[in-house]
Each structure stands twice: as C-alpha cells, then as structure tokens.
C-alpha cells in the first residue's frame, strides 16, 4: 500500500530568539583525520600518514593548533610509539618505523590535539591496522572463533521520537543479523485487531521506512522475513495519546522544511501555543526560533545557508526549553566538487612507469584550492574490509557525529550512488535517532598547543625563597637552528615562555641573572615531557585474517624480510628516529604503583613527579594548574576535585585527615592519581579520589644539591617527517639489479592543487606485478573533504 503525503503550507509566525555566529563561538573544537598509506604491514615496514586538523564547527582547516599527538597502540592497550607532528594551517605529516620485535596482531593508530582532551576519548581519531611478524609461529592473529545463531533482529524508530495517536508518522526500521550487520527484509504491519495496515521492505543494509497513523487504543506489530524465508514477529513502539511529532527534510536553495504536528485533543488542551525550535551543528547551537503553533499541523521553511556542511540536529521544545522531540538531517553545502584519479594505462608491466593525474572536478573546480595526499599500495596489503573503510569525508561529516559503527561509511559519500541522500537519511533516522556523539563540555582544561612551553623557577641562595623579577636567558639548540629568548620571573619566582618551536632532538640552556646581568641565584627547568591521554580499552579478540590467508601473508613477509636484510632496502631518505618503548622490568617502584592502584586500576588523570617538581616547597605548588578539575587551597591545607573535598589516599590507603596531604614532601612523591569516582570506595569516594603514590628508596636525596645559576635539559620537539623514497627503474640506475618488492609503491603527502589546475605524479611499478590501489584524500580551503580511489591491474 502506498501512502501519499501532501504538505499544505500555511502562514506562520517566526521569531528569532537567538542566532549564534559561528565565528564567535568560544569552543573552538577540533577534529583530526589521518590518511594512512595502507592498513596491513610487516615488521620492518614504514607507516606513512598525512594529518588533517579541522575546526569542528566550520569544517575549515584549523589554525588554532601546532601540535598533533600521534600514537601507535598495541593490542594490549599500550602506547609503544609516539610522534609530535608539526601542524601548519591544519596540515602535517609523519611516519612510524616498525621494529622487528613487534608481535603479530591488531594495532591502533590514534591521533588527537591537546585541546581535544577536554572531550571524550571517543572523539579521537582511531584507525585499526594489522602488523605481521614473519618470525611468529601462530596460525593467525586470533585462535578464537565465535559461532552465532542464524537470527534476524529488527528495531523501529518513529520519526522525531514517538508515535502520537491519530497523527501520521514516518517509522524507520533497521534489521540486523546476529553479528549486528544489516540484512534485507520484507514485512507487513498489523494492528492488534488483526487488520493489515501497510507493508514494507528494506532499501539499504536492512534499513527502510513506512508510514503509520496509529489509532487510539490499538497496538501494532510487524511480521517480516529475510532472504531465507524464515518468519519473525516484532512489536512496534506504542503511541501516546498526547504529544508532538517532528518531520524535517532538506529542500533546494539551502532551505529546511520543518513540520510539527499534533492531534486535536493535544492542541485543544494547550495553554501556550508558542514553541521553540533549536538548530545545532555538531552540538554547537546555531539558531533558536520561537514559533506559534496555530493549528495541529504547522509547516516552516527555515533558511540554513549559513550552517556548516554536515549533520543538523533539530529539537522541538516547550517555551520553557523542555525537549519534546528531535530529528537529524544531513545538509550538503557544496555538492559539486570531487576529485578524480586517472592513469595513462589500465595495466602495467613490472618496473614500468605509472603516470597519474589528480584532478579536481565539478562546478567549483576552478574556484577552490585543494590540499591532498596520495598513496599507491599493493592491493594485498589492504585487507578485504578496506573497500568500505572510513574516508576523510565519512569521518569528518558523519562517523564522528553518529552513534555506533557504520557499515560501509564511504557509500554515503560516493557521488555515483544516486540514492546516497535517501540512504543517509535512513541512517540518521535509525543510528542517529535522538542522539549523536559529538558532546561538548562547557569548561576547557586543556588548551590549544602552539609549539612548546619552557618553564621553571628561580630562587635566591635560600632553597625556599623565590627570586622575583629575575632575568632569565634561554637558549634552544635543535636540529635546525638556534633560538635565544629572554623573560622575567614573576612574584613567585616562576617563569614561562610559550609558543617555542623545537625541532627534533634539542638542548635547552637557561641562566638566571640580576637586572644588571650578573649571574645570581639558582634556576631549574620543568620537564616539557608530554603526558599522553590514557588508553581506555584493549582491542577485542576476533579473527581478522583466516589461517589460510595468514599463512600466505606470513610466507610473503618472510621473503620480504630476507630481501630487505640482504640488500639493506629502505623506502626512506634521511632516516629519522621513532622511540619504541619496550616492556619495562618490574622494579620496586613499579610494584609500589601496582599495589597502590589495587582498588581502582587506571586513574582518570595521572601526574608524574619530575626531579624538578621535587624541589617545590610543598605539594600544593606541584599540583597547581597541572591536573584537570583539581584546585589547591593552601590556606586551608586542602585540595578539591571539581569543588568538593575528595577522599585522600597514600599508596592506596585512605588518610584520616585530608589536610595531611600538605605534610607529604614533594621529594617523597612518585606520582599523583586523580579519579572522579571509584565503586570500591562507595560513598566515601563520591567527591573524587586523590591517591599519593610515594617513591621507593632514598627519600632524603637532595635534588637541589647540584643547582646553580645555570641549568640545561635535553628535550624532544617536533618529530621531523622522513622523505619517502620511490624507486626509479632505468638502465642508468646503478641499483637496477636489486629486487623491488615494495608494498607501498608511492606516497605523496603534500599535494596542493590551485583552482583550474591538476597534478601529475610519476612512479614505477615493482617486481611483484600485483594489483595497485591508488587513494587520494584531502581538504579544500573552504572545508570540503574529498577522496577518491581506483585500482590499476597487473599485466596478465
């Protein structure tokens, strides 16, 4: 049965309550995406990545941050390698080199800015990769197999939130199998009185919709079946006797249709006819309208040309801002710009040159500059699920805003898919029903990082007496240049210089002097070590390569490894260094830390006490400004967590008096853990928990004994990206006799295409003569994410 809905537009009263200027938002939230050359590697390989950092409100490349933290995380949730990538105008690139000691497994690459730590870790960029060690003897990356029953489940999602008696509503549904994957179904809807109401069928990955006008006093259910013909029955959510429904859709010319409907009984009993409609993008409020509901059915046309591209959240509220119902819609602001990849041939012989043209396409191709990166990788190094993997478009515009894992996210951004907007709307009506992930907080503890901060303190010849107004001369010697700075100490003898650019391995020298330039007093430097965000979960155990394929991949890895060692092959120029952190031996201090955390495991925040911090006169100066949500009150001898007096522990044991925290000398402290709450402590920990973990060994060590009027420190600044070496084949090449078994044939991280131009790239095929996957991803100057992928076949 087909139902036709005719919209009758009536005159309405609209009043603009609030119009929020995006440029005035105080929350300059950010998102990060990494384009990675492939997703399956062998030990000894290099991982190449290009970073794109955007302002989450406008989608434009972000100018707010210079520091991006990129980490390689093991299957056991340990950070085993890290990079600090320099970001200039939202762009940066880097790499990891994989040592031969890594075991085979499923790893993660994580990326985030310091400011992103104000929000949930779920907003960090995460990408799963596979690493194969040819020396492993296992049959696969997992030895566990889970058997599931052949079962279909279905959920129904009334548009806007709820069904209302006598009000026709769109009801979306999603059918999934026992593994949680969408599956196609057909079915019929019946009333509790046995009448057939309508029929339905799924359109895309188990998703579809039908229209239902519920009658008062009746319940409804669906009878459906999958491709196997097995029948199932499921209830449809019940309707309410009173309330509102909300329908919305995008119209031409940057307009949005919003339809608010209720039944006669609800409308007649309304004391107040005014309602509010709230529009937000990425959960940042853009506009609030006051509307007058003159009739049970009210339709509004809202201009949204000033909204950023992506998901718009529409919320209907009472005049007192009590939420009634919600709807998500997708607004595409610039549909006419894509990128194309073209090769001079479709098939290539071994070592034959491959000529590639990257070209912006669409109506805006002559108007917008593009910043792109290109990878050319052997198809065998890209796992099967890669064809439906995350792209820069799906991540920035969809996945980071919608709840749950999305199957085949690139499908919704494939311009050849004429049904993509209908499919996307179904996705938002099901997985985006009443909620999406980007949830901003009002307070910001972590600031934007613009380079590095050099800080410390100066004292007179008495250890605890500060030296206010002292002049501090600072010199930075890094791998590129020398930098000389001057600053003054404040009234507490503290000094700080921010925004310092440090490249690679560097040495900092600082001296303290009087205003007359006479060296005088003691100086010490704080460490500029960056404490990374915690890793909250381990990668779940599941088979990602079947044993038969793993055996084939491992054999290839063994051959590749032997060739690399024999000929000393590398795909890099100017070999850099990545610090790989191995498993530390169990020491007395390690045991003390583990013992002190027995009741709670990992803390929410951890402050590691450096030798410089041990020189502070009390714990209050150590904590000041270093732990999110923690404030000091030296006059009361207290530390508070979010304004409340916490439970104070020493090595995991509660202290009877929270003011005793001031009696612990910093020289005796190894680290300070902070928790919002921990269930083993019950109500005692409701206001937060602070655990002081002390040092083992000699507490009487005097770290100030070696202090003078000068201080120095070895530091690590921005990790300089290495240069990808793409092998050239010709008779004039002295290395022509060496084998070429590259898996990544070419990596081009910095492609800038000006309006009306294209880009020509040339590289050579390897000896392996396998299919090659070319991928281009990037951003335009006005915030349009673009991506493309093609496959080049081997010469058969």
N, C-alpha and C positions, 0 to 999 in steps of 0.2 A: 504494500500500500504506500503510495507516495503522497506526502503532505506538502502543500504549497503554502508558504507563509508570506503574506503581503504586508509590508510596513507602511503605515499611514502616518505621515509626518504632521505634527500639529505644532502650533505656535507655543513657545515655551519661554520661561523666564530664567535667564542665566545671570549669575552674579559672581564675579571673580573674587574669591576670598583671599587667596594667596597665589602669587606667581613667582616661582623661585628661579632666579637667574643662575644658570649652571656655573658661570664664572665666579659667582660669589660664594659658592659652597666652601665651607671651611674644611670639609672632609675630602681631601684630595686623594681618594682611594686609588689603588693601583692594581693592575693585573699583569701577569707575566706569562709569556709563551716561549717555549724553546723549539726551534726547528732542529731536529736531530738527523744525522745523515742516514741512519738505519736503526733497527731495533734488535738485531742479533749480532753478537760479537764473539770473538775468541780472545783468550788471554794473549797479550802481546799486541792486540789491535789498539787503535785510537778511536775515541768517540769525539765527533765534531758537532758543535752546536752553535746556533745563532739565536740570540736573545732579543725579544721584543717586549718592551715595558710600556704600558699604556695607562692613561688616566681613565679609570673605570667609568666616569660619568660621561666623558665626551668621546671615548674610544681613540683619541688622538695620542700619538707617541708622547710619552711623559717627559717633561723637562725637570721634574722635581727630584730625581734620584740619580746619583752617580754610581752607587754600589749595588751590585746584584750578587747574592749568595747562591751558588750552585753546588749541590752535594750529590755524591754517589752513595747510595744507601744499600746495605747488604740485605739478604733475605732475613737475617736476624735483627733487623731494625737498628743497625749500627752505621754511623757515618764513617765511611772508610776513606773518602777523599773529598776535598772541598776546593772550590775556586771562588775568589772575589773578582768579579768581572766588572771592568770599567764600562759604564753606560753613558753614552753621549747622545742627548736628544732621543732617548728611548731605545737606542740600538747598541748592541755589543756582541762579542763572540768569544768563544773559548774552546777548550778541549780537555779530555782526560786521556791518560795513557794507562792501559790495563796491565798490571804486572802478572807474571806467570804464576804467582802464588794464590790467586783468587780461585775458589772452588766454583764448579758449575752451579748455576742457579738463576733465579729470577730476582733481578735487582731493580732499584728505582733511581731515577734522576729527579731531584727536587730543586726547585728554584723559587726564590722569594726575595723581596726587598725588606729592609728593616721595618719600614712603615707597615707592611702587610702583617707583621706580627701583632698589631693591635686587634686583628680579627682572628677568626678560627683558622687552624691549620688546613682545613678543608679547602680554603681559598688559594693555597699554594699551588704552583704548577707541579704536577707529578706525572711521570711517564715511566712505564714499566719496560725494561729491556731484559734480554736473555744473554748470559755470558756462558760460554762453553770452554772448559779447561780440558785439552786433549789428554792430560795425564790422569783425569778421573776415570775410575773403572765402573761407574754405575751404568745402568741401562737407560736412564732418563733423568729428568730433573725432579721427578717425584715418583715414589713407588706405591702411592695410594690411589685407588680407583674407587669412585663413589657410584653406586648403582641407584638409579632413580626410577620410580614408577611412571608408567605412561598415563599422565593425568593432565587435564586442562582446567585452568582456573580463570575466572572472569571477574572483573570489578567494574562497577558502574559509577559514573561521575556526573551528576546533574550540573549543567552549566551554571556558574555563579555560586554553587554550593549546595542548594537544597531544592527539592520539588515542593511546589505550593499547590494546594487544591484548586482545580479549575483554571490553572494557568499553563498554557502550552510551553514546554521547555525542551531544549536540546539535551539529550542524555548521551554522553560519550562513554565508551567502554574500551577496555583493553583485556585481551585474552592472552594468557601465558601458559607455557608448559611447565613441567615440574622443575626444570632448570632455570625458570624465570625468563625464558626467551619468548618473544611474541609469536603467536601462531594464528593462522587464519581460521575463522569460524563463520557459520551461518546460524541464524536462530529466529525465534518468534517470541513476542511478548504477549502474555495472557494476564487478564485480571483475575482476582480471586473468585469471581463469579463464573469463570470459565470461558469468557469471551476472548477471541483473538483481537488484539489491539493493533499490532503492527509487526513487521518482520525486519530483520537487519542482517548485514554481513560486514565483515571487516574489510577495510580498504588497504591498510598498510601495517605490517608487523603486528597483527592482532588488534589493531585499533579501528574504530568506526563510531557511528552515532545513529540515533533515531530520535524522533520527536514524540513526546508523551504529554498528554493533558490528563493528569490524574483526577479522578473523581473522589469526592469526599466519602470516606468510609470504606474504600476499596484498597486492597494491596495488589501488587503486581510482581510477576516473576517471569524469568526467561528460560526457554528450553533451547539448547544450542548443541551443535556438534562440530567436530573438527574434520580433517581430511579422512580420518579413519572411520567415520560414520558412527562412532560411539556417542550416545546422547547424554547430556548433562542438564541439570536444572539448578538455577541460582536465583535468589531473591533480588529484587530491585529496591533500592532505599525507599522508605516510606515518605509520604508527603506530609506537609504541615498545613494546618487549617488557616494559618495566617503567616504573612511574611512577604518578601520581595524576591524576584528573580532578576538576574543581570545578564544581558546579552551584549556582546560587542564584536565588531569586525572592522578591519581597515578598509577605507574607501579610497577612490582615486583622489589626486590632488592634495595629498597629505592631510586627510581628514579621517576622523574616527567616529563610527556610529556607536552610540551607547543607548541601549534600550532597557528601561526599568519598567517592570510590570508587577502588578499585584492583583488580587481578586477583589470583588466588590465589597465583601464583608470587611476585609482589612482596610480598604480605602475609606469606607463609611465610618469606621471607628477611629480613624486617625485624628488626633487633636492638632497635630502640627504637620502641615503639608510640605514643609521645607526639608530637603535632604542635602547631603554633601557627597560629591564625587571627588575622590582623590586619585591623582595620576602620579605614578612614580616610575623611575627607570633605575634599575639596579638598587632598588630600595632607597634611593635618594629622592626626596619629594620634589616634583617639578611644578605641580599645579593643583590647586584646590578650588572647586566650583561649588557654589550654593545654587541648587535648583529647586523649583517649585513643582511638585507632582500634582498637576491639575486634574489628572484623570487616572484611572487604573493602568493605562498604557501610555508611557511617555518616551519619546524618542529625541535624542540630542545628537547634533553634529558638532564635533569638537575639532578645531584645528590643532595639529600636532607637528607642524613643520619645524618647530624649534626644539623638538625632542631628539635625543641621540638615537642612532640606529640600534635595534635590539628589542628586548622584551619590555613591554609597558604593562605595568600592574595597575588595574583599575579596581578601586574599592568603593563600595556604596556604604555610607554611614548615616546615622541619625545626626541631627543638628548638634547633639552633644558628643559627636565623634565616636559613637558606639558602632563597631563594624557590623554590617548586615550580610554582605556577600562580596565575592571577589571574582575577577576574571583576568587571565593573562592573554595578551595578544602580541604578535610579532610585527614590528614596524620596520620595513626595509626602506632606508632613506635614499640609498644610491644603488639602484639595481642594475645600472648599465655600465659597470666596469668589472672586467675579469682579466685574467692573464692566460696567455696561450704559450705552449711549448711546441716547437717544430724542429724536426731533424731533417738533414739533407737526404737521408735514406731511411728505410724501414728495417733493413737487415744489414749487418756488418760482419766482416771477417775479423779474425784475430788480429790485434795490433793495428787495425785500420782506424784512421782518424774519424771522429764523430763531430760533426758541426751542428751546433744547436742555436736556435734563435728563440729568445724570450721576448714576448711582445704583449703589451697591454692592449686590451680590446674593449669595445663598447663605445657608447656615445661620449663618455668622458675621457677617452684615451688621450686626447690632445690637450687636456686641461689639468691633469693631476700627475705629480711626480710620485714614483713608486720606489720603495726600498725593499729589496728582495734577497733571498738566498736560494741556492740551487744545490741539490745533491744528486749524484748519479751512482746508484748502488746495484750490485748484483742481486737479482730477484731472490736467489736462495738465501740471502742474508736478511730478508724481510719475511717475517712469519705470516702465516695464512690470514690471520685476522687483521693484518696491516691494511688491506684494501678498504676496510671500514673503520680505520683508526681515526683518532682525533686529528683535525686540521686546525690551522690558525683561526679560520672563520668559525668553525663549530665551537672552539674553545672560548674565544672572546665573546661571541654573540649568543651562545646557547648553553653549553655544558656548565660554565661557571655560574649560571643563574638558575638552573633547573635541578630539582631533586632527583637523585638516583642515577644509575648508569644508563646511558642512552645507547641503544643499539644502532650501529651504522650512522653516527652523527653527521658524517660528510654528505649523506644522502639529502639532507635538508638544505644544503648549500651548493648542490650541483645544478647549474642553470639549465642543463639539458633535461632535467626532471620537471616536466610541466605540471606535475601535481605536488611540487615541493611545499607550496604555501598551505595547501589543504592538509598535507601530511603533518606539517609543522604545527598547524592549529590543533590537530588531533593530539599531538604530543603534549601541547601546553594544556589542553583540557583534561588530560589524564595525569601524566607525571608532574605537570605544573599546577595541578588542581589545588587552589587555596594556599599555595606556599611555593617559594623558591629560595635558593640557598644563600644569595648574597645579603648577609645581615650585618649591617654596620653598627658600631657602637658609638656612643656619644663622646667618650673620652679617649685620648690618644696618648699612650705611654711611650711608644717607640716613635722616634722622629725620622724624617727623611735623612738619608745619609748623603752628604755632599763631600766625598773624599773621606779622609781620616782625621781624627782628633788627637792632638798631642796635649797631654795634661800632666799635672803633677803638683807638688807643693814645695815650698821653700821655708826654711826655719833659720833662726839665728843660731848661735852656738849652744843654745839650750834645746834639747830634743823636743820639748813640748811647746816651745814659744815660737809662734809664726813670725814671718818676716814680711809684713805688709808693705806694698809699694816697691818691692824689689824689682829690678830689671832682669828679665830672663832672655838670654840669647840662645837661639835654637838653630842648629844646622842639620839638614837632612841630606844624606848622600845615598842615592839609589842607583839603579842600573842605567838610568838615562841622563840624569843631571844632578846638580847640587842646588839646594834651596836654603836660604838664610832668612830667619824670622826673628822678630823681637816682640815681646809682650811684657805686661806688668802683672805682678801678683796682686790679688785683691786683699781686703782687710783681714782675711783668714790665712793669707799666705798661699792661696790656691791660684793656679794659672791654668789656662785652657786656650788652645788655638785650634779652631775647626776649619774644615774645608781644605785640608792639606792633601795634595796629590803625591802619593808614594807609589813607585813602580817596582814590582818585583822585590827581591831581597834588598834591604836598606839598613842604614845605621843612623841613629839619631844621637846627636851630641847636644847637651844643654848645659848652660852655666848660669850661675846667679851672681849678680853684682849690685853694688850700690848705684844710686843715680849718677855718681861720679865715675862709673865704670870700673870701680875697684872690686875685684873678686872677693866675695864675702858670704859667709853663711853656708848652709847645707841645702842640697837640692836632691830630689828623687823624682823619677818619672813613673807614671802609671803605665801599665801594660796596655797596648792597643789591640790585644787579642780579642777577637770577636767570639762571643759565646753563642753558638748556633741554637736555633729553635729545637725543642725536643722532638723526638720521633715517637709518635704515639701508638703505632701499631706495626706488627710484622706482616710481611706478605703471606697471604694464605697459601696453604699447601694444596696445589692442584696440578694435574698434568698439563704442561704446555707444549711438550714435544712427545709424541708417541715413541716408544722404544725403537721401532724400526727407523724412524727418521733421525732420532738421536744418534743411532749407530752410524748412519750415513754422514751426519754433520760432524761427528767426532773423528771419523776417518779423514774427512776433509781438513779438519783442524790439525790433526797430527801431521799431515802432509804440508800444510801451510806453515806450521811451526818449524818443521825441519828445514824448509826452504828459507825461511826468514833468518834462522840461525846460521845456515851455511853461507848465505850471500850477504848477510847483515843488511837486509832490506828494511826500508822505512818509508812511510808516506808523509814525512815531515821535513821541513827545513828549519834550522835553528832550534834544536831540541830543547824544550823547556823542562820544567820540573813540576810534577804533581806529588804532593806528600801523601803517601798511602799509610794509613795508620793501622798497624797490626794489633794483634791481641796482646794487651799488656800483662806482664806477670802479676800474680796475686801477691801483694805486699801487705805489710801490717796496716798501712793506711787504707788500702783497698778493702781489707776485712772490716776495718772500723766503719767505713762508709756503708758497706752492705749491712752490717749489724745495725747501724743507726737508722736504716731505712726499712727494717724488717716489717714494720706495721703498715707501710704505705707504698713501697716500691719507688716509682719515679715521681719526683716532685713536679709541681706546676712551674716553678721557677727555681733556678739554682745560681748562686753567686759564689764563684770560686775565688778564694782569697789569694791574691798575688803577694810576693815578697814586699812590694811597695805598700800594699794595703796594710800589711802587718805593722807598719810604722805609725799608723794613725793612733792617736791617744786613746780612743775608745771605739766601741762597736758602732756607735751612732754615726760617726763620720764615715765609717766604712760603708754603711747601708745607704746613706743619704743619696737619693736620686738614682740608685743603681738597680732596685728591684721594683718592678711594676706593682702598683697598688699599695706599697709599703711606705709609711711615713714615720718619721722619727719625732720624738718629743723628749729631748734631753733634759729639759727642766723637770719633767715628771719621771724620768728614768724609764720611759715606755717606748715601745714600738707598736704601731697599729697597722692592721691589714684592712683596707677598704673602710677606714674609720672606726674599726672595732678592735678591742683588746684581744689578741689571739692566745691560743694555748702555746706556751713556750716549752720546747724540749731541748735537752742537752744530750746528744748522742742517742736520740730516740726515747729518752726517759723524761717525763713531764717534770718541770721545775715548779715548786710550790708557790713561788712569788714571781710574776712576770717581770718585775723590776730588777731581778737578779741578772737579767741579760746584760745590764750595764757593767757588771763585775767581771765579765769574761774578757781578758786582754785579746786584742786582735792577733797578737803573735801566737796565740794558742788555737786559733780557728783555722780549719782547713777549708770549709765551705758552709754556706747558709742555704738551707732548703726552705721554700715557702709553698704552702698548699692552701687552696681555697677551703677545702674540707676533706676529711678522710673518715670513712664509716667506722673503722675500728675504734676511733676515739669518741664516737657518739656525739652527744650534745656539747661535750667539752670542746670539740673542735669546730663548732658551728660558726665561730667568728674568724676562722682561719688558724693555721698552724705554722709556727716557725721552729725549725729544728737546727740547732747549732751543732755542727759536727766538728769535733776538735781534732787537732793534729796528734799523731803518734810520735814518740821520740822526745827530743830535747826541746822543752818549751822555753828554755832560758836563752836560746840563740838570739843574739843581738844583731838584727839585720841592719841597724843604723851604724854599726861599728865602722863600716867601710865607706860611709857617706862623706863626700867632700863638697866643694863649691862647684864641681862638675859632675855630670852623670852621662852615661851612654847606654844605648839599648839597640839590639838587633831586632828588626821587625820585618814583617812581610806585607807588602802593599798589594796593588792590583796585580793579578796574575796576567802576564802578557801572553796573548794567544800565539800559538805557533803557526807556521805557514804550511798549508797543505801542499805536498809535492805530487804533482800529476805527471806520471812517467811519459816521456816523449820517445816515440819509436821512429828511428830513421837510420840509414846506413852510416851516417856521420856520428851517431851516438856511440861512445865508447862502451856503454853498458848494454848494448843491444843483445849481447849473448846471454844476459842474465834473465831468469824467468820472471814473468809478470803475472802474479796470482792475486792481484788486488781485489778486494770485495767492494770497497768504495773507490770507484774509478775517478770521481772528481767531486770536489767540494769547493763551492764558491760562496763565501758568506756575505760579501759586500757588493751587491749589485744595486746601483741607482740608475733608474731609467727616467729621463726627463720627458715632459709632455711631447707627444708626437714622435718619440724615438723608440728603438728597440735595442736589444743587447745580443751580441754574437759571442758564443763561447765555443772553444775547440779543445777536445781532449781525445785520448786514444783508448781503444778497446784493449782488453787484457788478453792473456793467452787462453783464458778459460772458456771464451766463446759462449757465454750464457746470456739469458735474457737480462736486460738492464732496465731498471725503473728510474725515471727522471722525475724529480719532485721539485716544485718551486713554491715557496711560501713567502709572505711578506705583508707590509702595510703601506698604504698611501699616505700622503701628507695630510689628507683630511679624514683619516681614521677608517678607511675601508680595508678590512683584511681580505687578502686574495690568496688563492692557492690553485695549483694545477698539477696533474700527474699523467704521464704517458709511459708506455712500455715499448722498448726497442728490442726486436727479436734477434736471435743469433742467425747466422747464415747457415741454412740447412743444406 
